Amino acid sequence: MSAKISYQNSKLYIRMKHSSHEHELILNEIYIARDGDLCRGCSEQIFSYNSFVYSCSRITGAGTSTDASADNNSCASFLLHKNCAELPERIQNPANPKELLHLCVDYSFSKYLRFLELTSFNIECDICDRNISWSPKQFFYYRRNENRITFDGYVCLNCVMFRTQMSLEDRKFRHPSHYQHMVSLIQQPSSFKCHACNVDDNIKHMSYRCTRCQFWVHKSCAEAPRTFQFRFHDEHPLILSLSLPQVYRKFEQYCGLCNKKLSRLVWIYYCPKCRFFTHFQCARSFKGILDDGENENYDSEVEQLPAPDELSVTLLREKFIKAKSTQNNNASILSSGNEIQHWTHKEHPLQLINVNELKNKQDDELSLLCDGCIQSIRTDEGQIYGCVSCNFFMHKFCAELPKRIKVNIGRAGLYANANKHSEPYKLFYCRGCGEGCNGIFFKLGGFNFHIGCVTLPKMIKHEAHRHKLKRVLVREPKDCKACYKLILMKVSHKCEQCDYHICGSCIMKPSLVKHPWDPHHPLQLIYKPSMVSDHVHDFNCEFCSKDIDTNYWFYHCRACDISFHLFRCFENSSHRSYLNVKFGATGIVIDKLHPHSLTFVLNKKVRVCEKCQKKQLGEPVLECAGPCRSIFCISCAEMQ
């Protein structure tokens, strides 16, 4: 049963003709184990982390035969640990060194059983006295006398391996995982909690135990490879570390497989290039738990995110609003020719206007914001509804949106009613994105939702997570996996299989954005550290000068090596705060607050409210249109 080396298509193959199988075997040095894979020699489970496995050449594709029987179940399921395949045919009996034991494998011995018209029989190991109901599925050693098999001498494979390895290894030595003291090899099955994999159960294999303290590990854990190429992270080999490296302890780290927080003192496998971490035991026992989300990317009915750029986000939002606009006729608006009487602007009817003609007459194109969704009206919109004298405009699809719509949040059958504050400076705070807004809002159970948030689809697939995400109202505190904000009594996009939430503010973030601090390159949304592999030092936010926790999303430019926290820092530095608020309303009179008329503006200087004396930098304010130029915060204005 010796191995030989051959080449095929410039690839090296190690082959073996083993008496346990009718076909030639080939060694797979990186075998990806499946659930239920068992070694035909020892009947133990095969793990990916210890993956030197012999399999049938007919299945691996390295064989030359085209026999149709190569695809049968016996060949497909035939696997042998390298150690089991290379067991010697004869050994000294561990219980009696004067006797020789012969290896019995299933394929050869099954012929003898068939001759005796038996399918199985019971044997008892001479060393451990364990009764084994044997069928043609595992190896053992037996006593042979004058070329015939006797039924009074057997040794199970576990005992042979224990005794053989005990004779080859020192009883005490120092292991890299416990350099303080000597460790001793324990051959008998033991019950303990392993310091490596943290598993506490009855172990069938050998272990290493410290001679002076409570340190104790499975032998298989102690001998795990220092580096290994795992299927769930095939970009780079993972490195075994006996604790979380000091350089990564600034922030909490999480297992990439189970999503649970990593203790700083447990064994892990990690990739320093991608900043990927996983529990030692999660990596070893991996059974394809990521595969159940692979096909979700191709669901045509589920919206795929992130959108490529900011324009794509705008088009997606318009698509969602249009879908609601066409669900049923809007009985709340009255149409007459080219004008409508809309409930949001009762002063005058809204005229159907050509966008290009209107923009040619406007001095300030930035004033063309939709008073429904508070988003820019593009030149390719075609026609919109508007009242030019009041500077009031609406997308055609926003104006035609029903006042009562069915929402895609939580359970089915919920309806929300539209509303709008009459005063332009009065803001509502959206339970979807958490932002202050002054356009149309939909009220659902006492909560207000911005028109762009209430029309989002119920199910979304984001590249940051392997499963689909469903819109739900979060009633218990959860952290957003994108920006780390607390989500409570707000809408979240939740994975129903994992404890994974993305808040409404982050879910529509585009992949590429422009930023005034980097006029030459777009910033990229980083939602996986592997997207910026080989970044040797920490990521530092340009706005707040603090280091960025790469467990969460951030914007980054590779060429300039600049980064921004997703929450607040990016918005504040790029003047993206209050994007759902339309400013510029004039002629606002509040006699109890100020004698002059006021204008609704975004304050971009360091100024204080005339009433409460609080600083209002970057906040919406009411500014005096007269000579005094005083400002008043919205809170003071709403209290009058």
Backbone torsions as a table, in degrees:
resi	resn	phi	psi	omega
1	MET	NA	41.6	-179.7
2	SER	-85.2	153.5	-178.6
3	ALA	-91.2	154.3	175.4
4	LYS	-135.4	158.1	-176.6
5	ILE	-107.9	136.2	176.0
6	SER	-140.4	163.0	179.2
7	TYR	-121.4	142.3	174.8
8	GLN	-148.5	122.7	-176.1
9	ASN	54.9	44.2	178.3
10	SER	64.0	15.4	179.2
11	LYS	-111.5	136.7	-177.9
12	LEU	-85.2	133.9	176.7
13	TYR	-126.1	135.4	172.6
14	ILE	-101.6	117.1	-173.7
15	ARG	-109.6	157.0	177.9
16	MET	-151.2	136.3	170.4
17	LYS	-100.2	109.7	-174.8
18	HIS	-111.7	139.1	-176.3
19	SER	-71.0	-5.9	178.5
20	SER	-82.7	-9.3	-176.5
21	HIS	-144.6	147.1	-174.5
22	GLU	-75.5	-21.9	-179.2
23	HIS	-106.3	165.4	177.9
24	GLU	-69.4	145.3	-179.8
25	LEU	-104.9	152.7	178.1
26	ILE	-128.4	138.6	-178.3
27	LEU	-81.8	124.9	172.6
28	ASN	-103.2	112.7	-176.2
29	GLU	-80.7	-20.6	175.2
30	ILE	-129.2	81.1	-179.4
31	TYR	-92.1	128.3	177.3
32	ILE	-91.5	107.5	-174.2
33	ALA	-71.2	146.4	174.3
34	ARG	-108.2	162.9	178.6
35	ASP	-64.2	127.2	179.0
36	GLY	93.6	0.2	177.3
37	ASP	-69.0	122.9	179.6
38	LEU	-124.6	144.7	175.2
39	CYS	-74.4	132.1	-179.5
40	ARG	-74.8	-10.6	178.9
41	GLY	-88.6	-50.5	-175.6
42	CYS	-109.6	-5.0	-179.6
43	SER	64.4	16.6	176.6
44	GLU	-91.3	157.2	180.0
45	GLN	-67.6	145.5	177.9
46	ILE	-97.6	129.3	179.8
47	PHE	-110.2	152.1	179.8
48	SER	-67.2	-32.0	-175.2
49	TYR	-69.8	-18.9	-178.9
50	ASN	-125.4	70.2	-154.6
51	SER	-107.0	24.0	173.8
52	PHE	-79.2	102.4	-170.0
53	VAL	-132.1	135.5	171.4
54	TYR	-91.9	136.3	176.9
55	SER	-136.6	167.2	-177.1
56	CYS	-66.9	132.4	-177.6
57	SER	-66.0	-23.8	179.8
58	ARG	-68.6	-27.8	-178.2
59	ILE	-90.2	-37.7	-176.2
60	THR	-71.3	-16.7	178.1
61	GLY	91.2	-1.3	-179.8
62	ALA	-89.6	-10.8	179.2
63	GLY	-76.6	168.8	-177.7
64	THR	-105.7	-12.5	-176.5
65	SER	-78.0	147.8	176.5
66	THR	-113.2	20.1	-180.0
67	ASP	-60.0	129.8	-178.4
68	ALA	-62.8	-22.8	-178.9
69	SER	-70.3	-9.6	179.9
70	ALA	-65.0	-19.2	-178.0
71	ASP	-95.5	9.3	-178.3
72	ASN	-74.7	168.1	-172.9
73	ASN	-64.9	-35.6	-177.4
74	SER	-63.7	-37.0	178.6
75	CYS	-75.4	-41.1	-177.3
76	ALA	-65.8	-32.9	-176.9
77	SER	-95.9	-0.8	-176.8
78	PHE	-80.7	116.8	179.9
79	LEU	-139.5	143.9	178.2
80	LEU	-136.5	127.2	167.6
81	HIS	-54.7	145.6	178.4
82	LYS	-57.7	-40.3	179.7
83	ASN	-64.0	-39.0	179.9
84	CYS	-70.5	-37.9	-179.2
85	ALA	-67.2	-28.9	-175.5
86	GLU	-100.6	17.7	176.3
87	LEU	-62.6	140.9	179.1
88	PRO	-68.0	150.1	-179.6
89	GLU	-72.7	-24.7	178.2
90	ARG	-136.8	139.7	177.1
91	ILE	-140.7	163.6	171.1
92	GLN	-73.1	141.8	177.5
93	ASN	-68.3	118.8	-179.4
94	PRO	-58.0	-29.2	-179.5
95	ALA	-84.0	-21.6	-178.7
96	ASN	-149.8	92.1	-174.8
97	PRO	-57.3	-17.1	179.8
98	LYS	-76.3	-14.8	-177.9
99	GLU	-103.2	150.6	173.5
100	LEU	-103.5	138.6	174.5
101	LEU	-110.2	143.7	-178.6
102	HIS	-110.6	140.4	-179.5
103	LEU	-74.3	130.9	175.3
104	CYS	-113.5	123.0	179.0
105	VAL	-110.8	160.3	-169.1
106	ASP	-64.2	-42.3	-172.6
107	TYR	-66.1	-42.1	-179.0
108	SER	-74.5	-40.8	-176.8
109	PHE	-74.3	-26.2	179.0
110	SER	-64.5	-28.6	175.7
111	LYS	-64.5	-40.5	179.8
112	TYR	-67.1	-37.6	177.8
113	LEU	-64.2	-40.7	179.5
114	ARG	-65.1	-34.8	177.2
115	PHE	-63.2	-36.5	178.1
116	LEU	-85.3	0.6	-177.9
117	GLU	59.7	41.1	176.5
118	LEU	-118.4	147.3	174.0
119	THR	-106.9	-19.7	177.4
120	SER	-162.6	165.3	174.1
121	PHE	-159.4	163.5	-177.6
122	ASN	-95.9	134.1	173.6
123	ILE	-125.6	160.9	179.5
124	GLU	-128.8	126.6	-179.1
125	CYS	-68.9	134.8	-179.2
126	ASP	-68.9	-19.4	-174.9
127	ILE	-98.5	-53.8	-175.4
128	CYS	-97.2	-5.7	178.1
129	ASP	61.9	21.4	-179.3
130	ARG	-82.9	131.5	176.4
131	ASN	-80.6	130.8	-179.6
132	ILE	-124.1	120.0	173.6
133	SER	-82.5	99.5	-168.2
134	TRP	-91.8	133.2	169.8
135	SER	-130.6	169.9	-174.2
136	PRO	-67.6	64.4	-178.1
137	LYS	-138.0	0.4	178.5
138	GLN	-156.2	163.0	-177.7
139	PHE	-90.7	160.1	168.4
140	PHE	-158.6	169.0	176.0
141	TYR	-108.4	142.1	-177.1
142	TYR	-136.2	163.6	178.9
143	ARG	-91.4	129.1	178.6
144	ARG	-109.8	135.4	-179.0
145	ASN	-130.8	113.3	177.1
146	GLU	53.2	50.2	173.8
147	ASN	63.2	21.6	172.7
148	ARG	-135.6	152.2	-176.5
149	ILE	-82.5	129.7	173.3
150	THR	-104.1	151.5	-175.1
151	PHE	-104.0	36.8	-180.0
152	ASP	-130.4	12.7	-179.3
153	GLY	-150.1	107.1	-179.7
154	TYR	-140.0	148.4	173.3
155	VAL	-134.3	126.3	-178.7
156	CYS	-72.4	161.8	-174.2
157	LEU	-65.7	-36.1	179.9
158	ASN	-61.2	-44.5	-179.2
159	CYS	-66.0	-38.6	177.9
160	VAL	-61.5	-46.0	-178.3
161	MET	-67.3	-40.1	178.0
162	PHE	-58.7	-51.4	-175.1
163	ARG	-68.6	-38.4	-179.6
164	THR	-65.3	-46.0	-178.6
165	GLN	-70.1	-32.8	177.9
166	MET	-62.4	-33.9	-178.9
167	SER	-77.1	-18.6	-176.4
168	LEU	-97.7	-18.9	-174.3
169	GLU	-112.6	151.0	174.8
170	ASP	-70.4	148.8	-179.9
171	ARG	-69.6	-33.8	-177.7
172	LYS	-131.5	138.0	177.2
173	PHE	-164.3	174.5	178.9
174	ARG	-99.0	132.5	178.8
175	HIS	-107.9	143.0	-178.1
176	PRO	-57.1	-25.7	-179.2
177	SER	-78.5	-10.8	-177.7
178	HIS	-151.1	73.9	-173.0
179	TYR	-76.6	-12.1	-176.1
180	GLN	-67.7	-40.5	-173.9
181	HIS	-131.9	169.9	173.7
182	MET	-76.6	149.2	174.3
183	VAL	-117.7	153.6	-177.1
184	SER	-120.6	143.2	179.0
185	LEU	-81.4	123.8	178.8
186	ILE	-107.1	120.2	-173.7
187	GLN	-89.0	-23.6	-174.2
188	GLN	-84.4	150.8	174.2
189	PRO	-57.9	138.1	-175.3
190	SER	-139.0	159.0	175.8
191	SER	-112.8	117.2	-178.6
192	PHE	-162.5	169.8	176.4
193	LYS	-101.2	115.7	-175.0
194	CYS	-71.3	132.6	178.5
195	HIS	-71.5	-16.4	-178.2
196	ALA	-89.6	-57.7	-174.5
197	CYS	-97.7	-7.2	176.8
198	ASN	65.4	20.5	179.0
199	VAL	-92.9	135.0	-179.2
200	ASP	-120.6	99.6	-179.2
201	ASP	-160.0	-179.2	177.1
202	ASN	-79.7	116.2	-173.7
203	ILE	-97.8	135.6	-178.6
204	LYS	-88.7	-8.4	-172.5
205	HIS	-113.5	178.5	-180.0
206	MET	-73.5	166.3	-178.1
207	SER	-147.3	167.0	174.3
208	TYR	-114.3	132.4	-179.1
209	ARG	-129.8	139.3	179.0
210	CYS	-68.7	142.5	-178.8
211	THR	-82.1	-8.5	-175.1
212	ARG	-128.2	-19.8	-178.5
213	CYS	-135.6	-167.4	-172.8
214	GLN	-89.0	9.5	-179.3
215	PHE	-67.4	130.9	-175.8
216	TRP	-154.9	127.3	179.8
217	VAL	-136.2	153.2	171.9
218	HIS	-65.0	148.0	177.3
219	LYS	-63.5	-38.5	179.0
220	SER	-65.3	-32.9	177.2
221	CYS	-71.3	-44.7	-178.6
222	ALA	-61.9	-28.1	-177.0
223	GLU	-102.0	14.5	177.9
224	ALA	-63.4	147.1	-177.7
225	PRO	-64.1	143.9	179.9
226	ARG	-70.0	-31.9	173.9
227	THR	-134.7	147.7	-179.2
228	PHE	-158.5	143.6	178.2
229	GLN	-93.5	103.2	-179.3
230	PHE	-90.3	152.8	-178.9
231	ARG	-67.6	-33.8	-177.1
232	PHE	-76.6	-9.1	175.3
233	HIS	-144.7	81.6	-172.0
234	ASP	-91.7	3.6	178.8
235	GLU	-69.5	-44.1	-178.4
236	HIS	-143.8	156.6	172.4
237	PRO	-65.9	143.9	176.3
238	LEU	-88.2	149.7	-177.4
239	ILE	-108.2	134.7	176.8
240	LEU	-80.5	129.3	175.7
241	SER	-127.7	138.9	-177.6
242	LEU	-80.2	-5.2	173.6
243	SER	-162.1	167.1	177.7
244	LEU	-67.8	121.4	-178.4
245	PRO	-55.5	144.6	-175.0
246	GLN	-56.9	-34.4	-175.7
247	VAL	-64.8	-20.7	-178.6
248	TYR	-103.2	8.4	-175.0
249	ARG	-87.9	-1.2	179.1
250	LYS	-64.3	-34.2	178.7
251	PHE	-123.9	158.9	174.4
252	GLU	-67.2	139.9	178.7
253	GLN	-115.7	152.1	-174.6
254	TYR	-127.0	148.4	178.9
255	CYS	-68.3	131.8	-179.6
256	GLY	-73.3	-8.0	-179.6
257	LEU	-106.4	-46.1	-177.7
258	CYS	-103.0	-7.0	178.2
259	ASN	67.2	8.4	179.2
260	LYS	-87.5	154.2	-178.0
261	LYS	-65.8	141.1	179.4
262	LEU	-88.3	130.5	170.0
263	SER	-72.1	148.6	-177.7
264	ARG	-73.8	-13.1	-172.3
265	LEU	-111.4	3.9	-179.4
266	VAL	-95.6	159.9	177.3
267	TRP	-70.2	141.1	179.9
268	ILE	-141.4	159.7	162.0
269	TYR	-107.0	137.6	-178.7
270	TYR	-148.4	159.3	176.4
271	CYS	-116.3	110.1	-178.5
272	PRO	-67.5	-25.1	-179.7
273	LYS	-73.4	-38.9	-177.6
274	CYS	-101.8	-4.5	-176.0
275	ARG	55.3	45.4	178.5
276	PHE	-104.6	134.2	-177.3
277	PHE	-130.5	148.5	173.4
278	THR	-151.4	146.2	173.8
279	HIS	-55.8	145.3	176.7
280	PHE	-54.9	-46.7	-177.1
281	GLN	-72.9	-34.1	178.1
282	CYS	-62.1	-42.1	179.8
283	ALA	-65.8	-41.1	-177.4
284	ARG	-71.3	-33.7	-176.5
285	SER	-100.2	14.3	-178.3
286	PHE	-59.5	128.6	-178.1
287	LYS	-128.3	34.5	176.9
288	GLY	78.9	32.2	-177.2
289	ILE	-69.1	-12.1	177.2
290	LEU	-85.7	-14.8	-172.3
291	ASP	-69.8	-23.1	-174.1
292	ASP	-69.5	-4.2	177.5
293	GLY	-111.2	0.6	-173.8
294	GLU	-64.6	-40.2	-175.9
295	ASN	-77.5	-9.9	-177.3
296	GLU	-70.4	-21.4	179.1
297	ASN	-64.8	-19.7	-173.2
298	TYR	-105.5	14.8	177.3
299	ASP	-79.3	109.6	-175.0
300	SER	-68.1	-20.4	-178.1
301	GLU	-87.5	-6.5	-179.3
302	VAL	-107.0	130.7	-177.8
303	GLU	-71.3	133.5	-177.0
304	GLN	-97.2	127.4	179.3
305	LEU	-128.4	160.9	5.9
306	PRO	-81.2	157.6	175.2
307	ALA	-71.8	150.6	-174.1
308	PRO	-63.0	-39.0	-176.5
309	ASP	-151.9	-177.2	-175.3
310	GLU	-67.5	-36.5	177.3
311	LEU	-63.8	-38.9	178.7
312	SER	-63.9	-36.2	176.2
313	VAL	-63.4	-43.4	178.4
314	THR	-60.7	-44.2	-179.5
315	LEU	-66.3	-36.1	177.5
316	LEU	-64.9	-44.6	179.6
317	ARG	-61.8	-41.2	177.5
318	GLU	-62.9	-39.1	178.6
319	LYS	-60.4	-42.7	-178.4
320	PHE	-68.0	-39.9	179.2
321	ILE	-66.7	-42.4	179.3
322	LYS	-61.1	-36.7	179.5
323	ALA	-61.4	-37.8	177.4
324	LYS	-75.3	-32.4	-178.9
325	SER	-65.5	-30.9	-176.0
326	THR	-92.7	0.6	-178.0
327	GLN	-67.6	-40.4	177.8
328	ASN	-157.6	161.5	-178.8
329	ASN	-67.9	146.6	179.7
330	ASN	-92.1	102.3	-179.4
331	ALA	-77.6	-5.3	-176.6
332	SER	-86.9	-5.3	177.1
333	ILE	-119.2	146.2	179.0
334	LEU	-109.1	128.5	-176.4
335	SER	-109.5	139.2	177.0
336	SER	-146.1	99.3	-179.1
337	GLY	65.5	-120.9	-178.4
338	ASN	-98.3	22.1	178.3
339	GLU	-141.4	156.8	178.1
340	ILE	-132.6	152.3	171.7
341	GLN	-101.0	104.4	-173.5
342	HIS	-101.0	144.0	-175.9
343	TRP	-67.0	-18.5	-179.4
344	THR	-83.1	-15.1	-177.0
345	HIS	-141.8	83.9	-174.1
346	LYS	-80.3	-13.2	-177.6
347	GLU	-65.6	-43.1	-176.3
348	HIS	-141.8	155.8	172.5
349	PRO	-70.5	153.1	177.5
350	LEU	-94.6	130.4	-177.9
351	GLN	-92.5	147.2	173.4
352	LEU	-79.0	117.2	-170.8
353	ILE	-122.9	143.2	172.5
354	ASN	-79.2	127.8	-173.3
355	VAL	-63.3	-45.4	-176.6
356	ASN	-63.4	-41.3	178.5
357	GLU	-64.3	-39.4	-179.9
358	LEU	-67.4	-43.6	-178.1
359	LYS	-66.9	-29.8	176.4
360	ASN	-65.7	-27.9	-179.5
361	LYS	-89.0	-18.4	-176.9
362	GLN	-84.0	136.1	175.4
363	ASP	-77.6	-35.0	-177.4
364	ASP	-117.8	103.0	-178.3
365	GLU	-67.8	-23.6	-178.8
366	LEU	-67.2	-17.0	179.7
367	SER	-74.9	-11.5	-179.3
368	LEU	-81.7	79.6	174.9
369	LEU	-114.7	143.0	177.2
370	CYS	-71.5	128.1	178.6
371	ASP	-78.2	-0.4	175.2
372	GLY	-92.6	-60.2	-178.0
373	CYS	-101.8	-4.2	178.7
374	ILE	57.5	38.7	173.9
375	GLN	-116.0	157.6	-177.5
376	SER	-60.6	145.6	173.7
377	ILE	-96.3	115.5	-175.2
378	ARG	-80.9	159.3	-179.5
379	THR	-69.5	-21.1	179.7
380	ASP	-91.4	13.5	-179.3
381	GLU	-67.9	-26.8	-175.0
382	GLY	86.6	-106.2	-178.6
383	GLN	-112.1	146.0	176.1
384	ILE	-134.5	168.4	172.2
385	TYR	-100.4	140.4	-180.0
386	GLY	-163.0	161.8	171.5
387	CYS	-122.8	102.6	-171.9
388	VAL	-65.0	-39.5	-177.0
389	SER	-63.5	-30.7	-179.9
390	CYS	-99.6	1.7	-176.3
391	ASN	54.1	44.5	-177.4
392	PHE	-117.9	120.1	-176.3
393	PHE	-136.4	151.8	177.6
394	MET	-143.9	139.5	167.7
395	HIS	-53.7	148.0	178.8
396	LYS	-61.4	-39.5	-178.7
397	PHE	-73.2	-27.6	176.1
398	CYS	-72.9	-40.3	178.8
399	ALA	-65.3	-32.3	-178.1
400	GLU	-89.4	3.0	178.8
401	LEU	-69.0	129.8	179.5
402	PRO	-59.3	150.9	179.7
403	LYS	-75.5	-16.9	176.9
404	ARG	-129.1	119.2	-176.7
405	ILE	-129.4	157.3	174.6
406	LYS	-86.7	128.5	-173.7
407	VAL	-97.5	156.7	-178.4
408	ASN	-103.7	52.3	-178.6
409	ILE	-129.9	130.3	175.4
410	GLY	64.5	-140.0	-175.7
411	ARG	-73.4	159.7	-176.4
412	ALA	-74.1	157.2	172.8
413	GLY	90.6	9.6	179.2
414	LEU	-90.0	137.0	179.9
415	TYR	-121.5	146.8	178.7
416	ALA	-123.5	147.0	-178.8
417	ASN	-107.7	138.4	-177.2
418	ALA	-80.1	151.0	178.9
419	ASN	-155.3	167.9	177.9
420	LYS	-160.3	134.1	177.7
421	HIS	-68.7	140.5	179.3
422	SER	-74.8	-32.0	178.5
423	GLU	-87.7	127.0	-175.3
424	PRO	-65.7	-23.2	-177.5
425	TYR	-85.7	-10.5	178.5
426	LYS	-80.7	120.1	-175.7
427	LEU	-103.5	153.5	167.3
428	PHE	-117.9	155.9	-179.7
429	TYR	-110.4	120.0	-172.8
430	CYS	-72.1	132.7	176.7
431	ARG	-79.2	-5.9	176.9
432	GLY	-87.7	-54.7	-177.2
433	CYS	-105.6	-12.9	179.5
434	GLY	79.9	4.6	-175.8
435	GLU	-92.6	154.5	173.0
436	GLY	-77.4	137.3	-175.2
437	CYS	-142.1	159.9	174.4
438	ASN	-137.4	23.5	176.1
439	GLY	-95.6	-150.2	175.8
440	ILE	-72.2	137.1	173.1
441	PHE	-129.3	153.1	178.7
442	PHE	-111.5	129.5	-176.1
443	LYS	-97.6	126.3	179.8
444	LEU	-134.8	109.6	177.7
445	GLY	57.2	38.1	-180.0
446	GLY	86.7	-5.2	178.7
447	PHE	-103.3	143.9	178.2
448	ASN	-104.2	140.4	-179.7
449	PHE	-130.8	131.8	174.4
450	HIS	-61.3	148.5	-176.0
451	ILE	-58.4	-33.1	179.2
452	GLY	-75.0	-26.4	-179.1
453	CYS	-86.0	-36.2	-176.3
454	VAL	-70.8	-20.5	-177.5
455	THR	-97.3	3.3	177.6
456	LEU	-62.9	149.6	-179.8
457	PRO	-68.1	159.9	-177.4
458	LYS	-71.6	-32.2	-175.9
459	MET	-124.8	135.1	-178.8
460	ILE	-136.2	144.5	173.0
461	LYS	-115.0	119.1	-179.4
462	HIS	-113.2	140.2	-177.8
463	GLU	-63.4	-17.1	-179.2
464	ALA	-73.0	-17.1	-176.5
465	HIS	-137.2	147.9	-172.4
466	ARG	-78.9	-16.1	-178.5
467	HIS	-112.1	165.2	175.2
468	LYS	-70.7	153.8	-178.4
469	LEU	-116.6	133.6	-176.7
470	LYS	-111.4	139.8	179.6
471	ARG	-76.8	124.1	179.7
472	VAL	-140.1	158.9	172.0
473	LEU	-92.0	119.9	-175.5
474	VAL	-85.5	119.3	-178.6
475	ARG	-104.3	-8.8	174.2
476	GLU	-122.7	143.7	-173.5
477	PRO	-59.6	130.3	176.4
478	LYS	-135.5	151.2	176.3
479	ASP	-95.9	135.3	174.2
480	CYS	-69.1	129.1	-179.4
481	LYS	-75.5	-3.5	178.6
482	ALA	-99.4	-50.0	-173.1
483	CYS	-118.6	-4.5	177.6
484	TYR	72.8	8.4	174.9
485	LYS	-68.2	149.1	175.6
486	LEU	-75.5	130.0	177.0
487	ILE	-107.0	117.0	179.3
488	LEU	-150.0	125.2	-176.6
489	MET	54.1	38.1	175.5
490	LYS	-134.4	166.7	179.2
491	VAL	-80.7	134.5	177.0
492	SER	-128.5	156.8	172.3
493	HIS	-101.4	108.1	-166.2
494	LYS	-112.2	139.5	170.0
495	CYS	-86.2	126.1	-177.5
496	GLU	-80.5	-6.3	178.3
497	GLN	-104.2	-23.1	-177.9
498	CYS	-126.3	163.2	173.5
499	ASP	-84.1	71.2	-172.2
500	TYR	-132.2	125.3	-178.9
501	HIS	-133.1	140.5	169.2
502	ILE	-123.6	126.9	-177.4
503	CYS	-71.7	164.2	-177.3
504	GLY	-65.9	-22.2	179.2
505	SER	-75.8	-27.8	-174.4
506	CYS	-96.6	-24.8	-169.3
507	ILE	-61.8	-29.7	-177.4
508	MET	-101.1	13.6	178.6
509	LYS	-63.5	131.2	-179.4
510	PRO	-76.6	160.3	179.3
511	SER	-68.9	-37.6	-178.4
512	LEU	-126.0	134.0	178.6
513	VAL	-136.9	156.1	173.9
514	LYS	-93.2	149.2	-179.8
515	HIS	-140.5	135.2	-177.3
516	PRO	-64.0	-21.3	179.9
517	TRP	-82.0	-7.5	177.7
518	ASP	-140.4	77.2	-173.7
519	PRO	-69.5	-14.0	-173.8
520	HIS	-94.9	-21.8	-176.5
521	HIS	-134.8	147.2	170.6
522	PRO	-77.9	151.7	175.0
523	LEU	-88.3	143.8	-179.1
524	GLN	-103.9	137.8	175.5
525	LEU	-75.6	119.8	-179.9
526	ILE	-103.0	109.2	178.4
527	TYR	-114.5	0.6	171.3
528	LYS	-140.8	130.3	-179.9
529	PRO	-57.4	-26.8	-180.0
530	SER	-65.2	-15.1	178.1
531	MET	-69.9	-19.3	177.2
532	VAL	-129.3	56.5	-179.5
533	SER	-66.2	160.2	179.8
534	ASP	65.9	20.2	173.3
535	HIS	-87.8	100.6	-165.4
536	VAL	-72.0	-31.2	-177.3
537	HIS	-105.7	174.7	-178.8
538	ASP	-68.6	155.4	173.9
539	PHE	-87.8	128.4	-176.7
540	ASN	-116.8	131.3	-178.2
541	CYS	-73.1	128.9	-179.1
542	GLU	-68.3	-26.4	-174.3
543	PHE	-85.7	-49.1	-176.1
544	CYS	-102.5	-7.9	178.6
545	SER	66.0	16.8	176.6
546	LYS	-99.2	153.5	177.8
547	ASP	-68.6	150.1	-176.4
548	ILE	-99.7	131.4	174.6
549	ASP	-79.0	112.1	-174.4
550	THR	-74.3	-0.4	171.8
551	ASN	-71.0	-15.3	-177.9
552	TYR	-119.0	168.6	-174.2
553	TRP	-76.0	153.5	173.2
554	PHE	-159.1	164.5	176.5
555	TYR	-100.2	141.6	-171.2
556	HIS	-149.6	143.8	172.4
557	CYS	-114.3	118.2	-179.7
558	ARG	-64.1	-44.6	-173.8
559	ALA	-63.7	-42.0	-176.5
560	CYS	-98.5	-9.8	-177.9
561	ASP	53.8	50.0	173.5
562	ILE	-118.1	148.3	-174.6
563	SER	-141.5	159.3	177.6
564	PHE	-141.0	136.9	169.0
565	HIS	-57.0	143.8	-178.1
566	LEU	-68.9	-38.8	-174.3
567	PHE	-94.0	124.3	176.6
568	ARG	71.5	-54.1	-174.3
569	CYS	-61.6	-46.5	179.8
570	PHE	-65.5	-45.4	-179.1
571	GLU	-63.8	-46.8	-176.9
572	ASN	-66.9	-39.0	-177.7
573	SER	-73.4	-25.1	-178.1
574	SER	-108.4	13.7	177.8
575	HIS	57.0	42.0	178.9
576	ARG	-103.1	8.7	175.8
577	SER	-72.5	146.6	177.6
578	TYR	58.1	42.4	177.4
579	LEU	-70.8	-16.8	179.7
580	ASN	-100.7	23.3	178.2
581	VAL	-121.2	130.0	176.4
582	LYS	-95.7	118.3	179.3
583	PHE	-98.6	171.1	174.0
584	GLY	108.1	-5.4	179.1
585	ALA	-62.6	134.2	-177.1
586	THR	-118.6	173.5	175.6
587	GLY	67.8	27.8	179.5
588	ILE	-83.8	122.3	-177.2
589	VAL	-116.5	122.0	175.0
590	ILE	-132.2	94.6	-171.5
591	ASP	-59.3	-38.2	-177.3
592	LYS	-73.0	-16.0	-178.4
593	LEU	-96.9	-44.5	-174.0
594	HIS	-159.9	142.9	-176.9
595	PRO	-74.8	-19.9	-177.9
596	HIS	-99.0	163.0	175.9
597	SER	-70.3	152.4	-173.7
598	LEU	-121.1	156.4	177.5
599	THR	-121.4	138.5	-179.1
600	PHE	-87.0	114.2	-174.5
601	VAL	-138.4	167.1	171.5
602	LEU	-98.6	116.1	-176.8
603	ASN	-75.0	121.6	-177.5
604	LYS	-111.7	10.3	177.5
605	LYS	-120.8	165.4	176.7
606	VAL	-78.9	100.4	-179.5
607	ARG	-138.2	161.1	-178.1
608	VAL	-118.6	151.7	177.7
609	CYS	-67.3	132.1	-179.1
610	GLU	-63.9	-25.0	-175.7
611	LYS	-89.8	-52.9	-174.3
612	CYS	-104.8	-6.0	176.9
613	GLN	65.6	21.5	177.4
614	LYS	-91.2	142.8	-179.6
615	LYS	-66.5	139.3	-173.7
616	GLN	-125.9	32.2	-179.6
617	LEU	-64.6	124.6	178.0
618	GLY	75.0	18.3	-177.3
619	GLU	-116.8	153.4	174.3
620	PRO	-67.9	136.5	-179.9
621	VAL	-142.4	165.7	169.1
622	LEU	-103.5	122.7	-175.6
623	GLU	-110.2	137.1	179.2
624	CYS	-65.8	128.9	179.4
625	ALA	-82.7	-7.6	-179.2
626	GLY	-89.4	-160.8	-174.1
627	PRO	-73.8	-20.9	-174.4
628	CYS	-78.4	-25.1	175.6
629	ARG	57.1	28.6	178.0
630	SER	-71.5	155.8	175.6
631	ILE	-122.3	154.8	179.4
632	PHE	-137.4	133.8	179.7
633	CYS	-71.3	160.3	-177.1
634	ILE	-66.3	-34.4	179.3
635	SER	-61.1	-44.0	178.9
636	CYS	-66.9	-37.2	179.9
637	ALA	-66.1	-40.3	-177.4
638	GLU	-73.8	-18.2	179.7
639	MET	-81.3	-12.2	-177.4
640	GLN	-81.7	NA	NA
